[in-house]
Amino acid sequence: MNTVPETHQITPSRIMETATAFFASKALLSAVKLGVFTALSGKSLSGKAVQAALNLHDRGVYDFLDALVALGFLNREGLLETARYTNAPETELFLDRNKPSYIGGFVEMANDRLYPFWGSLEEALLTGQPQNEIKHTGRSVFEELYAKPERLKQFMDAMSGISIGNFMALSRKFDFSPYSTLCDIGGAAAVLSVEVARQNPNMSCTSADLPAVEPIAKEYIAAKGMNGRISTVNIDFFKDEFPKADVITMGMILHDWDLANKKMLIRKAYNALPEGGAFIAIEALIDDDRRKNAFGLLMSLNMLIEFGVAFDFTGADFEKWTKEAGFRRVEVIPLAGPSSAAVAYK
């Protein structure tokens, strides 16, 4: 009887690793929520010192910290009672709340909102209905967020955290030299405008969003010393036409809506641009063959959980929709991680 060589044996290891991936995810989410990486910033602490700083129970301390070591988020010298823990380079840089490079806003939102909502993925797949706050309150996610300033601030921090790497990459990779004005639709905390203006002295930027967001944007602009370069404007992009600009941007906006509203927003962008202007959509674009960008596909499932009818899309989809609106040419610029800038030229 022929046997398959051991090196080619099929094993269930990848199935088990993925099936229990939420173990690792929740460990990281909890570490950020509890402030592990902030407590360890610039320090080497014993397990007992971390326990005291975070008010942890005896039972889980070493399992928790050593799991973070095994996952690569902490470093350790010694063992158990003799151990000293320090942050790994990336957690020191990105998960210390006191650093401007902190991206934990998104991680905290994932812990507080997305993690429990994803427990209802089966229901979303069976019904096509959102599984977020609307199930319990009857109000959409945006109605719920905008009604509570603290949740709105958390959401804005989350969007800033997940997007700043993409915005920094866009500000360097896209050639802004032929242009002088930019309007970021749904600009939230104005992070995109700040990054573009900082890297491109020729650009004057406007961050456009609802009135409730404006104080958050103004605070961020002032904190970055960009008051003279960036302005804010109040806009409801369902009701209002977009301000005129050489470049119109949308960071993680199009994927929030159904096809009809996606096309409506694209048409408004086209109308606001001059001949030769550019419309840039920053998204976790799904690869055209829908095989490689797992993050983009999972993000599209997240849109199902959040909104029901909303979905992520491919570069080919974007090209089709923008050319229907009258744009003449499209290119895709890879940004940070699984995200890209889809650019349509008028």
C-alpha positions as CSV (number, residue, x, y, z in Angstrom):
1,M,0.0,0.0,0.0
2,N,1.3,3.4,-0.9
3,T,1.6,6.0,1.8
4,V,1.9,9.7,1.6
5,P,5.3,10.9,2.8
6,E,5.1,12.5,6.3
7,T,6.2,15.9,5.0
8,H,3.0,16.0,2.8
9,Q,0.6,14.7,5.4
10,I,-2.6,16.7,5.6
11,T,-3.1,17.9,9.2
12,P,-5.8,19.8,11.0
13,S,-3.3,22.3,12.4
14,R,-4.3,25.3,10.3
15,I,-8.0,24.6,10.9
16,M,-7.4,24.6,14.6
17,E,-5.2,27.6,14.5
18,T,-7.9,29.6,12.7
19,A,-10.7,28.2,14.8
20,T,-9.1,29.4,18.0
21,A,-7.6,32.6,16.5
22,F,-10.1,34.6,18.6
23,F,-8.1,33.4,21.7
24,A,-5.1,35.4,20.5
25,S,-7.3,38.3,19.3
26,K,-9.0,38.7,22.6
27,A,-5.8,38.5,24.5
28,L,-4.4,41.4,22.5
29,L,-7.7,43.4,22.7
30,S,-7.7,42.9,26.5
31,A,-4.1,43.9,26.9
32,V,-4.8,47.2,25.1
33,K,-8.0,47.8,27.0
34,L,-6.3,47.1,30.3
35,G,-3.3,49.3,29.4
36,V,-0.6,46.6,29.6
37,F,1.6,48.3,26.9
38,T,1.2,51.7,28.4
39,A,2.2,50.4,31.9
40,L,5.3,48.8,30.4
41,S,6.3,51.8,28.2
42,G,10.0,52.4,28.6
43,K,10.1,50.0,31.5
44,S,11.1,46.5,32.6
45,L,8.6,45.2,35.2
46,S,8.0,42.0,37.0
47,G,4.7,40.1,36.6
48,K,3.7,41.2,40.1
49,A,4.4,44.9,39.3
50,V,2.3,44.6,36.2
51,Q,-0.4,42.9,38.2
52,A,-0.4,45.7,40.8
53,A,-0.4,48.4,38.2
54,L,-3.4,46.9,36.4
55,N,-5.2,45.4,39.4
56,L,-5.2,41.9,37.9
57,H,-6.2,38.7,39.8
58,D,-3.5,36.3,40.8
59,R,-4.9,33.4,38.7
60,G,-4.3,34.8,35.2
61,V,-1.3,37.0,35.5
62,Y,1.5,34.8,34.2
63,D,-0.6,32.9,31.6
64,F,-1.8,36.3,30.2
65,L,1.6,37.9,30.1
66,D,3.4,34.8,28.8
67,A,0.7,34.4,26.1
68,L,1.6,37.9,25.0
69,V,5.2,36.9,25.0
70,A,4.5,33.8,22.9
71,L,2.5,36.0,20.5
72,G,5.4,38.4,20.1
73,F,3.8,41.4,21.7
74,L,6.0,41.3,24.9
75,N,9.6,40.4,25.6
76,R,10.6,38.6,28.7
77,E,13.8,37.7,30.7
78,G,13.5,35.1,33.5
79,L,10.6,32.9,34.3
80,L,7.5,33.4,36.4
81,E,8.4,35.1,39.7
82,T,11.8,36.0,38.4
83,A,10.5,37.3,35.0
84,R,10.9,40.9,33.8
85,Y,8.6,42.0,31.0
86,T,9.1,44.7,28.4
87,N,7.2,45.8,25.3
88,A,8.1,44.5,21.9
89,P,9.2,47.3,19.5
90,E,5.9,47.6,17.7
91,T,3.8,47.5,20.9
92,E,6.1,50.1,22.4
93,L,5.6,52.4,19.4
94,F,1.9,51.8,18.5
95,L,0.1,50.7,21.7
96,D,1.4,53.1,24.3
97,R,-1.6,55.5,24.9
98,N,0.8,58.4,25.6
99,K,2.5,58.4,22.2
100,P,1.2,60.2,19.2
101,S,1.8,57.0,17.2
102,Y,-0.9,55.2,19.3
103,I,-3.2,53.1,17.1
104,G,-5.0,51.5,19.9
105,G,-8.2,53.5,19.4
106,F,-9.2,51.0,16.7
107,V,-8.2,48.1,18.9
108,E,-10.3,49.5,21.7
109,M,-13.3,49.9,19.4
110,A,-12.8,46.3,18.1
111,N,-12.9,45.1,21.7
112,D,-15.9,47.1,22.8
113,R,-18.0,46.9,19.7
114,L,-16.8,44.6,16.9
115,Y,-15.8,41.6,19.0
116,P,-19.3,41.0,20.5
117,F,-21.0,41.8,17.2
118,W,-19.0,39.2,15.3
119,G,-20.5,36.6,17.6
120,S,-23.7,37.0,15.5
121,L,-22.1,36.5,12.1
122,E,-24.2,33.4,11.4
123,E,-27.4,35.4,11.9
124,A,-26.1,38.1,9.6
125,L,-25.3,35.5,6.9
126,L,-28.8,34.0,7.3
127,T,-30.7,37.2,7.4
128,G,-28.6,39.8,5.6
129,Q,-29.4,42.1,8.6
130,P,-26.9,44.2,10.6
131,Q,-25.9,42.8,14.0
132,N,-24.8,46.0,15.8
133,E,-26.5,48.5,18.1
134,I,-29.6,48.6,15.8
135,K,-30.7,45.2,17.0
136,H,-31.1,46.5,20.5
137,T,-31.9,50.2,20.1
138,G,-33.5,50.5,16.7
139,R,-31.0,53.2,15.8
140,S,-28.3,52.8,13.2
141,V,-24.6,52.7,14.2
142,F,-24.1,56.4,13.1
143,E,-27.2,57.6,14.9
144,E,-26.0,55.8,18.1
145,L,-22.4,57.1,17.8
146,Y,-23.4,60.7,17.0
147,A,-25.8,60.7,20.0
148,K,-23.0,59.9,22.4
149,P,-20.0,62.2,22.3
150,E,-17.8,59.7,24.2
151,R,-18.6,57.0,21.7
152,L,-18.2,59.3,18.8
153,K,-14.7,60.3,20.0
154,Q,-13.8,56.6,20.5
155,F,-15.0,55.9,16.9
156,M,-13.0,58.8,15.5
157,D,-9.9,57.7,17.4
158,A,-10.5,54.2,16.0
159,M,-10.7,55.4,12.4
160,S,-7.6,57.5,12.9
161,G,-5.7,54.6,14.3
162,I,-6.6,52.2,11.5
163,S,-6.1,54.8,8.8
164,I,-3.1,57.0,9.7
165,G,-0.6,54.5,8.1
166,N,-2.6,54.6,4.8
167,F,-2.8,58.4,4.9
168,M,0.9,58.8,5.5
169,A,1.6,56.4,2.6
170,L,-0.8,58.3,0.3
171,S,0.8,61.6,1.1
172,R,4.1,60.2,-0.1
173,K,3.1,57.9,-2.9
174,F,0.6,60.0,-4.8
175,D,1.9,62.9,-6.9
176,F,0.2,66.0,-5.5
177,S,2.5,68.4,-7.4
178,P,0.0,69.2,-10.2
179,Y,-2.7,70.2,-7.6
180,S,-3.2,72.9,-5.0
181,T,-6.5,72.1,-3.2
182,L,-7.9,69.0,-1.5
183,C,-11.3,68.3,0.1
184,D,-11.6,65.1,2.3
185,I,-15.2,64.0,2.4
186,G,-16.1,62.4,5.7
187,G,-12.9,63.7,7.0
188,A,-13.5,62.8,10.6
189,A,-10.6,64.1,12.8
190,A,-8.8,65.6,9.7
191,V,-6.0,63.0,9.9
192,L,-5.8,62.6,6.1
193,S,-5.7,66.4,5.5
194,V,-3.0,66.8,8.1
195,E,-0.8,64.1,6.6
196,V,-1.2,65.4,3.0
197,A,-0.5,69.0,4.0
198,R,2.5,68.0,6.1
199,Q,4.1,66.2,3.2
200,N,3.0,68.5,0.4
201,P,3.6,72.3,1.1
202,N,1.7,73.1,-2.1
203,M,-1.6,71.7,-0.8
204,S,-4.4,73.6,1.0
205,C,-6.7,71.0,2.5
206,T,-10.3,71.0,3.8
207,S,-11.8,68.4,6.0
208,A,-15.6,68.0,5.5
209,D,-17.9,66.2,7.9
210,L,-21.0,66.6,10.0
211,P,-21.1,69.5,12.6
212,A,-20.7,67.1,15.6
213,V,-17.3,66.1,14.2
214,E,-15.9,69.6,13.7
215,P,-14.7,70.2,17.3
216,I,-12.7,66.9,17.1
217,A,-11.1,67.9,13.8
218,K,-10.3,71.4,15.0
219,E,-8.6,70.0,18.1
220,Y,-6.5,67.6,16.0
221,I,-5.5,70.3,13.5
222,A,-4.5,72.7,16.2
223,A,-2.5,70.0,18.0
224,K,-0.5,69.3,14.9
225,G,0.2,73.0,14.3
226,M,-1.7,73.1,11.0
227,N,-4.3,75.8,11.6
228,G,-3.1,77.9,8.6
229,R,-3.0,75.0,6.2
230,I,-6.3,73.1,6.9
231,S,-9.8,74.3,7.3
232,T,-13.0,72.5,8.2
233,V,-16.5,72.6,6.7
234,N,-19.8,71.2,7.7
235,I,-21.4,68.9,5.2
236,D,-24.0,66.1,5.0
237,F,-22.8,64.2,2.0
238,F,-26.2,62.8,1.3
239,K,-27.9,66.2,1.1
240,D,-25.1,68.6,0.1
241,E,-22.9,68.9,-3.0
242,F,-19.2,68.6,-2.3
243,P,-17.0,71.7,-2.1
244,K,-15.0,72.3,-5.2
245,A,-11.3,71.1,-5.1
246,D,-8.6,69.7,-7.3
247,V,-8.5,66.5,-5.4
248,I,-11.5,64.8,-3.6
249,T,-10.6,62.1,-1.1
250,M,-12.7,59.6,0.9
251,G,-11.0,57.4,3.5
252,M,-13.0,54.3,4.3
253,I,-16.2,55.9,3.3
254,L,-17.5,54.2,0.1
255,H,-17.5,50.7,1.8
256,D,-20.1,52.0,4.3
257,W,-22.9,52.1,1.8
258,D,-24.9,50.1,-0.7
259,L,-24.3,50.3,-4.5
260,A,-26.8,53.1,-5.2
261,N,-25.2,55.3,-2.5
262,K,-21.7,54.4,-3.6
263,K,-22.5,55.6,-7.1
264,M,-24.2,58.8,-5.8
265,L,-21.0,59.7,-3.8
266,I,-18.8,59.0,-6.9
267,R,-21.1,61.2,-9.0
268,K,-20.8,64.1,-6.4
269,A,-17.0,63.7,-6.4
270,Y,-17.0,63.9,-10.2
271,N,-19.1,67.1,-10.2
272,A,-16.8,68.8,-7.6
273,L,-13.6,68.2,-9.6
274,P,-12.2,70.3,-12.4
275,E,-11.0,68.6,-15.6
276,G,-7.8,66.8,-14.7
277,G,-8.8,66.5,-11.1
278,A,-8.5,63.3,-9.1
279,F,-10.9,61.3,-6.9
280,I,-9.1,59.1,-4.4
281,A,-10.8,56.4,-2.4
282,I,-8.7,54.8,0.4
283,E,-10.1,51.3,1.1
284,A,-9.1,47.7,1.9
285,L,-9.6,46.9,-1.8
286,I,-10.4,43.3,-2.5
287,D,-8.1,41.8,-5.2
288,D,-9.9,41.5,-8.5
289,D,-9.7,37.7,-8.4
290,R,-11.1,37.7,-4.8
291,R,-8.5,35.2,-3.6
292,K,-5.7,37.0,-1.8
293,N,-6.8,40.0,0.3
294,A,-8.5,38.1,3.2
295,F,-8.6,41.3,5.2
296,G,-10.7,43.1,2.5
297,L,-13.1,40.2,2.3
298,L,-13.4,40.0,6.1
299,M,-13.9,43.7,6.2
300,S,-16.8,43.3,3.8
301,L,-18.3,40.8,6.2
302,N,-17.8,43.4,8.9
303,M,-19.8,45.8,6.8
304,L,-22.6,43.2,6.6
305,I,-22.5,43.0,10.4
306,E,-22.5,46.8,10.7
307,F,-24.9,47.9,8.0
308,G,-26.4,44.9,6.2
309,V,-26.3,46.2,2.7
310,A,-22.8,47.8,2.8
311,F,-19.9,46.0,1.2
312,D,-16.2,46.3,0.2
313,F,-15.2,46.0,-3.4
314,T,-12.4,45.4,-5.9
315,G,-10.3,47.8,-8.0
316,A,-12.2,46.5,-11.0
317,D,-15.5,47.4,-9.4
318,F,-14.2,50.9,-8.7
319,E,-13.1,51.4,-12.2
320,K,-16.5,50.3,-13.6
321,W,-18.4,52.7,-11.3
322,T,-16.1,55.7,-11.8
323,K,-16.1,55.3,-15.6
324,E,-19.9,55.1,-15.6
325,A,-19.8,58.5,-13.8
326,G,-17.5,60.0,-16.5
327,F,-14.0,59.5,-15.1
328,R,-11.5,58.7,-17.9
329,R,-8.7,56.7,-16.2
330,V,-8.2,54.7,-13.0
331,E,-5.1,53.5,-11.1
332,V,-4.6,51.6,-7.9
333,I,-1.8,52.5,-5.5
334,P,-0.9,50.1,-2.8
335,L,-0.6,51.7,0.6
336,A,-0.1,50.2,4.1
337,G,-0.8,46.5,4.7
338,P,-3.9,45.3,2.8
339,S,-5.2,48.8,1.9
340,S,-4.9,50.7,-1.4
341,A,-5.8,54.1,-2.9
342,A,-8.1,53.7,-5.9
343,V,-7.6,56.9,-8.0
344,A,-10.0,58.1,-10.7
345,Y,-8.9,61.0,-13.0
346,K,-11.5,63.3,-14.6
